[in-house]
Amino acid sequence: MKEYMRQLGEQAKQAGRAISKADSAQKNEALMEIAEQLELHSEFLNAENQKDLQVAKDNGLDAASLDRLELTSARVAAMIEGLKQVAGLPDPVGEISDLSYRPSGIQVGQMRVPLGVIGIIYESRPNVTIDAAALCLKSGNACILRGGSESFYSNQAIAACITKGLEIAGLPKEVVQVIDTTDRAAVGELITMNDYVDVIVPRGGKSLIERISKEATIAVIKHLDGICHVYIDGKADVDKAVAIAVNAKTHRYGVCNAMETLLIAESIAPTVLPLLAEKYQEKAVELRGCLKTCSLIPDCIKASEEDWQTEYLAPILSIKVVADIDAAMAHINNYSSAHTESIITEDYTLARRFLREVDSSSVMVNASTRFADGFEYGLGAEIGISTDKLHARGPVGLHGLTTLKYIVLGDGQIRQ
C-alpha cells in the first residue's frame, strides 16, 4: 500500500506541474469532454451505481445513506451541468490584485496560484468525485481522490470518464487519480504524504473528519458537522416562515445544510407552530421541543440537551421557543457548528444584527439553509463547506482551492 500511494503521489506531483501551466481553454476543453463522457456512459454509470446500492442494502445502510449514495438521472444531469458551469466560470489562476506603487517605484501586488496537489477523502456521494475533479482541474491543481468503499463501483466508473476526458483534451490522466482500493490503509498514507500532497479536504461524517484532523500531517480544510438553525422572528411574514422552515428541513434530510433546530420567537409561536406541525406531520417528521413547544404541539416529544447538539441527517427536528433575537443568537452561538443559520423577519434592523453577530460560515435572511451550497452560490460546484476561519470559509469553490503569492514589478530599482 505504501508503494502504491507513493506512486500516486509522484504522478500527482508531476501532473500538478503540467496542469498549473495549462491555459483556460485547455482546462475548459477537458471539463466539457468529461461532461460528454458522463452523458455517453450514463447507462454504465447507473449499472455500476446499482451494484453499490445493492451491496449497501445488503449491509443494512439506512435510508439517508442510501439517498446520498444513489445516482439518479437527475443527479447525473446535475453533475454534467456542474462541469459546464465550472467551465464557464472565470479562471482564477494568474489573477493579479491590489497592485500598487511603493515610494521606491516598485509595484507590489498579489497573484492567485494553485495549491498544488489536493487529497480529498469523502463518503457515500459519488457526485463528489466529479465536483472535486472539476474544481481541482479548473483551479490548476492535481488531485488524489479517495471515495467511500460503499460507492466504489460508482467512483471507478466516473473515474474512467474523467480519464478519457483528460486524454482527449491532451492533459495527463494523472491530473485526477481515484484510488482504486477500499483498503483503509490508503487514507492513512494519503494524509501523511507531505512530500507529495499540499492540502487534505475530508468530506463526510463527523468521525471521518475528526480522524483526519487528528492524524493528518498536512493542512486540512474541514467542517465537522452541520447543526444549522432557522430563527423565526416575531416580525416574520408567516407564509414565508412556514415555507422556509418546511423546505430547510424536508427538502433533503441527509445533507449538511438541512435545518436541525428551529428557533421561534414566543410572540409568534402560537400562530406559526401549529401550521408547521401540520406540515411536518404530513412528511412524517418527528418533532422534539422545549416545554413551550410541547404545550403548542400536542404530539411533540420533550427535547433533551443532547438534541440541541445533534446533527440528525434524518426526519427529526428540534424546536425551541425563545424570547427574542438575543435569546436566539445566544442559543446559536452555544450550539451551532458554524455552518449555516437563517433569520426570517421583516425587520431590516434585526436582520442586519443577525448577519453581523452570528458567527457562521453562511448567514442568511429570509432564505432556506438549503441554499448553502456551491452550486447555488454560483461557484459551479464545491469541494465542501469549510467552517474553519483560515484560508477558506463556507462553500469551497475555485478561489478556495488557490492561494496568493506576492509579486513585485520593477524597472531597475535597487534598495538604498
Secondary structure, DSSP 4 states (H G I P E B T S, - for coil): -HHHHHHHHHHHHHHHHHHHH--HHHHHHHHHHHHHHHHHTHHHHHHHHHHHHHHHHHTT--HHHHHHH---HHHHHHHHHHHHHHHHSPP-TT-EEEEEE-TTS-EEEEEEEE--EEEEEE-S-THHHHHHHHHHHHTT-EEEEE--GGGHHHHHHHHHHHHHHHHHTT--GGGEEE-----THHHHHHTT-TTT-SEEEEES-HHHHHHHHHH-SSEE-------EEEEE-TT--HHHHHHHHHHHHHS-SSSTTSEEEEEEETTTHHHHHHHHHHHHHHTT-EEEE-HHHHHHSTTPEEPPTTGGG----SSEEEEEEESSHHHHHHHHHHH--SSEEEEE-S-HHHHHHHHHH--SSEEEESS-GGG-STTTTTSSS-S-EE--SSS--EE--TGGGEEEEEEEE-SS----
